[in-house]
Amino acid sequence: MALDELKSAIPDFAKDLKLNLGSVIGNSELPQQQLWGTVLACAIASRSPKVLRELEPEAKANLSAEAYTAAKSAAAIMAMNNVFYRTRHLLSDPEYGNLRAGLRMNVIGKPGVEKVDFELWSLAVSAINGCGQCLDSHEQVLRKAGVDRETVQEAVKIASVIQAVGVTLDSEDVLAGL
């Protein structure tokens, strides 16, 4: 199992990450599609080759072809949106917020899966990419759709652990000269 291999690669100084990785994936109460779509989108967003290589096969095995593609789409569109909206928010001139974005985002309207699932994956990727405006937007859509705070927090926990594992493993590879 790739998850076990990934956990075994985590060094002893990051034991909490090893435990948390097993917990947020192995003990998640999210439905399989929400869980594995979140895992895949976050593995992509983490930019860690090792994390993506280890988690992608299990995500693919647990997702329909449509959900697999939608999770990858969530990571892709949020890579663009998180930079764009975070920058508009951080610029001191509020007039940028009044300008038309002019960027195609059609996949958000027709993701190929339940809108709630895609929104949850987008929120998780936005947590990794640090876009407060996108986090607020996706959280509001999820809450209006009846998603509870615990589910939102579950996705954020998955995002935070996957990101931390990626940073840790990639930094260890650099320090080992790999």
JOHU-V818092 format. One record per backbone hydrogen bond with DSSP energy under -0.5 kcal/mol. CO is the residue of the C=O (numbers start at 1). NH is the residue of the N-H. If there is no record, write none. Layout:
CO NH
CO NH
//
This chain:
1 5
2 6
3 7
4 8
5 9
6 9
6 10
7 10
11 14
12 15
14 17
14 18
15 19
16 20
17 21
18 22
19 23
20 24
21 25
22 26
23 27
25 28
31 35
32 36
33 37
34 38
35 39
36 40
37 41
38 42
39 43
40 44
41 45
42 46
43 48
44 47
47 49
48 52
49 53
50 54
51 55
52 56
53 57
55 59
56 60
57 61
58 62
59 62
59 63
60 63
64 68
65 69
66 70
67 71
68 72
69 73
70 74
71 75
72 76
73 77
74 78
75 79
76 80
77 81
78 82
79 83
80 84
81 85
82 86
83 87
84 88
85 89
86 90
87 91
92 94
93 96
94 97
95 98
95 99
96 99
105 108
105 109
106 109
106 110
114 118
115 119
116 120
117 121
118 122
119 123
120 124
121 125
122 126
123 127
124 128
125 129
126 130
126 131
130 132
131 135
132 136
133 137
134 138
135 139
136 140
137 141
138 142
139 143
140 144
141 145
142 147
143 146
148 151
148 152
149 153
150 154
151 155
152 156
153 157
154 158
155 159
156 160
157 161
158 162
159 163
160 164
161 165
162 166
163 167
164 168
165 169
166 170
167 171
168 172
169 173
170 174
171 175
172 176
173 178
174 177
//
